[in-house]
């Protein structure tokens, strides 16, 4: 059944909305990601966070929410990341907070226990994906080749992170590798800036863009939370503006 669905998902002409709907027919854990993907689409952008000191978590969460973007992918690149994720989730219940740079099933388990509502990985690790799907944790592994896309389809996924987006060739490269896989949704991440948003979001296969420009690690370390809030607000305005374009 999964191979038949994968064929359906990759048929030419499948719309992004059709691909989202098809998630409901996939493995239970992948279907559970449908709601998260819908939120990503609504927001248009997922802030990617590298945070050193968990003491900054509450203020950072408030800056994101106050700026109009209640979402964060807290990358597990620092010793304090899990505690920061935990504090952000507790401080702002409306914040859609997930874990990024999840490399193992153990990290996925720890992130979920800390309050992560989704998991993002830089690459495709079948063990981590299967762990998440079995526990209905929305998971979005990174891909940048047709072979990786097909491995993800075989695992039962229909929404993937495209990483690293800009170093791999940006939107032209994404369009080229997405073309044979008509129902797969992508979240480009890596090197994207606010200036590139309109171009990426105009491609219907893009659910949202991930980026760190709204809350760079050095701004967080300097506790420039007003600056972060303002950049978030400008990003939200940029998403709204590009969606008003006929």
Secondary structure, 3 states (H helix, E strand, C coil): CHHHHHHHHCCCCCCHHHHHHHHHHCCHHHHHHHHHHHHHHHHCEEEEECCCCHHHHHHHHHHHHHHCCCEEEEECCCCCHHHHHHHHHHHCCCCEEEEECCCCHHHHHHHHHHCCCCEECCCCCHHHHHHHHHCCCCEECEECCHHHHHHHHHHCCCEEEECCHHHHCHHHHHHHHHCCCCCCEEEEECCCCHHHHHHHHCCCCECCEEECCCCCHHHHHCCCHHHHHHHHHHHHHHHHHHHHCC
